[in-house]
Every structure is written in C-alpha cells, then in structure tokens.
Amino acid sequence: MKRALLLLVVAVGVAAVAQTSANQASPGKPVRKSPLADYAGTWIGSFEGKNWLTVKLSLQADHLTGSVQHASHLQYNDQGEIKSISDDQSTEAVQDAQVNPDGLLLTAKDPDTQETNRYTMRLTGESTAEIKMSAMKMPPGMPKIKPWKVTRAGASPAASTQR
C-alpha cells in the first residue's frame, strides 16, 4: 500500500514538473507580441450619431486580414472636417497591412471597382485611433482632410464622435 501511494505521488510530481516546463518559454527567449496585434479588432467611426466607417482587422499568424466599410460619398467643410456622409456604403478587402513609423499602412481593394485605396491608422489610445487616406490626390483649393477618429468596438462611443 505504501509503495502504491509513493508511486502515485512520484507520478503526480513528474506530471506537474512536465506541465510547468511545457508552459514556460525557453530561458533567454522572450515571447514576442506581433506589432500588428494592437490593431486587431473592429474599429468604428461615426458622424452625427451615424456609423459611417467600420474597419475590421483580424490577426492571422503574422499578418492582418479584414475589411474597410465606409460611406461611398463624403463632403468636407473648409477646415477639412466631414460635413455630410451618404447612406450608401462601399466595402474594401484588406490586401496588405504593414506597420511603419507613421502607424499601420492598410492597402484595401474594392472587389467591384478594383480600385485600391491606402489608409494610415495611428493608435491614439488603447481603444482609439485616427485613420487618414494616404497618397490621396486632392483637387486644387480643397482643404487638407483631417484624420477620421475611430473607437474600438466595445469602447466608449463618445470618443469616436467626429464633429
């Protein structure tokens, strides 16, 4: 009886040590978090209480996939802020996402028109960010467009209101 109890204690001890060793990273090798991980999630931009921009990003291994859905037509005031949005929406598939010194450069393509757009997303807080179009050609006399404010879904909606 004592021998069986001793074998049971030894077996449990060996199993516990093996499980602890398997769960720990090798010494000297820290676990690295992808720089893309902070951008993963659903980000929403609103204007006058209406959601007009939804960016869905999912981390798949070492890259982001997802979509950018936005109002098809926007109008801006003289200060470069949104003054009106259309009800119709366009959805673009994220083709590429790269972190650079300015933030996250997203390349998205509209499957219907085959038009490609580039956006730069810069985190401004744990659940807030700004998005602007990159390499956008502006008509002469048009003001510089201000970045759009977005909030991660589930965060306070007051932070995403743009006026």
N, C-alpha and C positions, 0 to 999 in steps of 0.2 A: 504494500500500500504506500509506504513512504517513497519507494522507488518510483512508482507511477506518478505520485504527486511532484516529486523532484523533476521528472521528465516533462511534466506539464508546465512547470514554472520555467524551465530552461527553454522549452519550445515557444512559450509566450514571450519571453525575453528576447530571443533571437528574432522573432517576427516583429517585435516593436522596434528593434535596432534597424532591421532591414527596411521597414517602412519609413522611419525617420531619415535614413540615408537616401532613400529614393526621392523623398520630397524636397531635399535641400539641394541647392545649386552647388556645383563643384567649387571648392575653395579657390578664390582668385578669379572666378568667372561670375561677375555680377549679372543679374538678369536685366536685359536691356529692353526698354519700352520703346516701341516704334514712335518716331516723331509724328506720325500720322494719327496715332491713337486719340490725341486731344481733339481732333477734328471730326471723329466719327460721331454719328448721331443725326437727328433731324433738327434742322435749323429753320426758323420761321421769321419772315419779315412781314410787318403789317403796316397799313396806311389807313388812317381814319377808321380803325377798328376792323378792317378787312384784311385777311391774309392774302398777300399777293405774290409772295416768294417763299418757296419751300425747297430747301436743299437737304437731300437725304444722302448720307455718306456712311458706308459700311466698310469696316476694315476686314479685308480678306487676305490672310497671310501677311505679306509686306506691301500691299497696295490698297487704295481706296476704290470702291465702286459705288455707283449710285446714280442720282438724277438731280436735275435742277428744273423746277417747275416755276414759271413766273407769268405775270400778266403779259400779254402779247404787245400791248402798247402802253407806254408811259409818257407823260408830259411833265416837263420841269419848269420851275419858276426861274426868275433872273438870278437867284442865289444858288442854283444847281440842285435844289431840293425837289422831290416829287410833288407835283400839284394835282395830278389825276392819274388813275390807272384804268385800264379796260377790264371788262369782266372775262373776256376770253383768255385762255391760258395756253402756253406752249410748254412742252416738256422736252428736255435735252438729256441725253445719256452721258454720264461722265466717262470720258475716254482715257483721261490721264490726270494724275494728281501728284504734284511734286512740291516738297517743302523747299522754300528758298528764303533768303534773308527778309523778304517783304511779307512772308506768310505762306499760305498754301496756294499754289497756282493750279487752278482747275481748268481743264480743257473739256468742253462739253459739245456734243453734236446733236442737232435736231434730226431725228430719223426721217422726217417727212421732207424737209427742205435741203438736207445735207449741209446746212450752214453750221459752221464751227464758231463757238464763242469761247473766250478766255476770261476767267474771273480770278481775282486775287482775294482770298479770305484771310483776314487778320484777326486773331483772337484778342479781345479786349478785356476779357474776364473769364471765369470758369465756365460760364454759360452764356456769354455774349460775344459777338463778333461783328466785324464790318466786312462787307463784300462790295467790290467795285469791279467794273468791267476793265479788262486790261487790253491795251493796244486798240482801243476804240477810236475810230476816226470821228471827229466832231465837225459838224458843219460850221462854217465861218460865223462868228458872232455868238455862238452858243456858249453859255457859261459852263465852267468845269463842273461836272456832276459830282456831288458829294457821295461818299460811300453809303450803302444801304445798311441799316442796323438790323441784325438778326439775333434771335434768342433761341437757345437750345430748347426743344420741346420739353415741357415739364417744368421749366423755369418760369420766373415771374414775367407775365406778358407786358407789364408796364415798361420793361427795359427794351422791348422791341418796337415800341411805337415811334414812328418817324414822322416828324412834322416839318 
